[in-house]
Structure formats: C-alpha cells, structure tokens
Amino acid sequence: MLPLTPEKAYSRATAACSRREYCRADWARKFAEGGLAAEASAALLDRLAAEGYVDDRRFARAFVHDKVGSGQWGRLKAACALRARGVDGEAAAEALAAVDEEAYREGLRRLLERKARTLPPLDARLRRLRLLRYAAGRGFEAALAAALLGGEDD
C-alpha cells in the first residue's frame, strides 16, 4: 500500500471533521498509520487546527456532552477516556467543569433506579454495595453515589 500523501490526508481529514469532532491525537495516529512522515503530519495538524477543523477544547466539550450529558458516564470515566484519547488535561478539565451539576445528579439517580430494578431481592446493605459498585464502574464519584443512596432502607 502506498503511503498517504499530505494532500490526500488533508482532504480526508477535512471531510471527516466536517461530519464530527476529532482531537489532534486522533489525526496524528491516523496519519502515522497511513505512513505520513512525522514532519508532514505535524504541519498538517497545525494547518487543520489553524483552519478550525481540529480543536481539542471543542472535541472535549462535545465528548463530555455526549457521554456525561446522557447520564451514562460519570466525570471520572470521561476524564480517563479523554486522557486516553490524548486530549490536553486543561481542555478536559474545562469541559468537565461545564457539566450541569443538577442534571448530572439526576442522571446518576435515574441510572441507579434503573439498575436497582434489575437486582434480585437482597438485604439493604448488599443492595447498596452493588449499586455503589455499579456507579463506580460507570465513572461516578463514590461520595455522590453514596449521598444519593444514603436514604435507602429497603
């Protein structure tokens, strides 16, 4: 297979970025896999960023809105995923700080209620522990989950 040319890489990147958000690290990886030289890749990434196609802050906001805003992921899981994607820590922190606290708590409450309905009959202590473990696995803060489950006396 022939290595990717800078013109072809630019064309693919602009077309893909017009459909959804990508971070710089995504494109750096794709360019390297395509055989684009490191210098050409860096220049191309700078061009994409300058033209507004690639923006890690915008990507982080969209990612957090999608994953955390739907109530399926907690902040911890989203932060870990952003770090794994190569997003700058400051951009990730900024996006996570913008999460509406009330909606976040409500999303976790709904998630815990839905999970609680699937649990078999258990004593209150074991039920609470399973729900706390479930919330932790979804990346929610233990203190928040404990606070929401605090009044549970089944």
N, C-alpha and C positions, 0 to 999 in steps of 0.2 A: 504494500500500500504506500502511496506517495505521501510525503509529509504535507501537512496543512500549510498553505501559503497565507501570508498576512492578510491579503485581500479577501480570500475565501473565509478566513477566520472572522474577519471584521463583518462580512456580510451575514454569516451565520449568527454571530453574537447580536448584531443589531436587530435581526429578525426575531430572535428568541426573546430579547429584552423588551421588545415592543408588546409581547404577549404576557410576560410575567416578570417578577423581580428575581434578580440573581445577585449574589455578592461577588466581590473580586476574586475570592479564593475559588469559587465555583469555576469561573472562567480561566483562572490560572491553571487549575487542574485539567480542564478540558483542552486548553491549548497545549499543555505538556503531553497529554495523551495523544494529541493529534500530530505530535512531532514538531511543533513550532519551537524555534530557538528561544532561549530564555530572554535574550535582549529584545527580540521582536515581540515576545509575549508581554514583557513589561511595558514597552512602548504602546502596544495595542491596548493594554489595560488602562494606561494613563489617558489615551485618546477616548476610550469608552466612558471613563469617569468624567473627563472634561466636557464631553458632549451630553452628559446626563443619562446615559444608558445604564451605567452601573453606579450604585450609591449604597454603601454598606449601611448607612443610617436608615435610608428608606427601606432597604431589604429587611433590616431588623424590625422596623415598625410593622411592616406587612406580615412578617413571620410571627411576631408576637400577637398581632391582631388575629391572625388565622388560628394559631394553636391555643393561645391563652384566652382569647376573646370568646371562643366557642365553649369554654368551660371544660374542655377535655384535658388540658395540660396545666400544670402548676408553673409558677415562676421558676422554680429550681430546674425543672426538666427543660424548659425553654432556654434558660441561661446556658445549661450544659449543651444543648443542641446547637445554639448559636456559636458557642466556643468551639465545638467540634467542626462546624462549618467554616471556621476561620474568621468570624466576624470580630472586629475590634471590641474590646471589653467596654469601652466608653459608649460606643453605639448601642451595644446590647443593654447596658445599664440604663441608658436614656429611654430606650423602647420599653423596658420592663417597668420603669418608674411611671410611665404614662398609662399603665393599666388602671382602669377604674376599680377602686377597692371594693365598692359595694357590689358591682357586677361580678367581681372575682369571687367574693364570699358567696354570693348567690349561686354561681356556677358550681362551686365546691359543694354547697348544700344540696343542690339538685343531684349531683353526681353521687354523693353519699346516700341519699334517699333511694336512688335507683339501684345502687349496689346492695343496700340493706334489704330490699325486696327479694333479692336473689339468694340471700343467705338462709341456710336451714335454721330451724329453731335452736338457739344457743342461749347459754346464760349471758347476762348483761356484760360481764367483764370480757368474755371471749368475743362476743359480738363487737364490742368497742375496739378491741385489739385488731380484729380483722379489718374493720373499717379504717382504723388508723394506718395499718399496713397498706391498704389499698390506696389511700390518699397519698401516702409517701411514695408509692410506686408510680403514681401519676405526676409526681413532682411538686406536690403541695407542701407547704410548711407544716411541720408537725404541730406547732403551737396553734395555728389557725384551725387545723382539723380537730385538735383536742378541744378547743374552745367551742366549736360548732357541735361537737358530740358531748360536751360537758353535761347537758341536762338529760341525757338519755338514761332511763332507768327501767328498761324493758324487763 
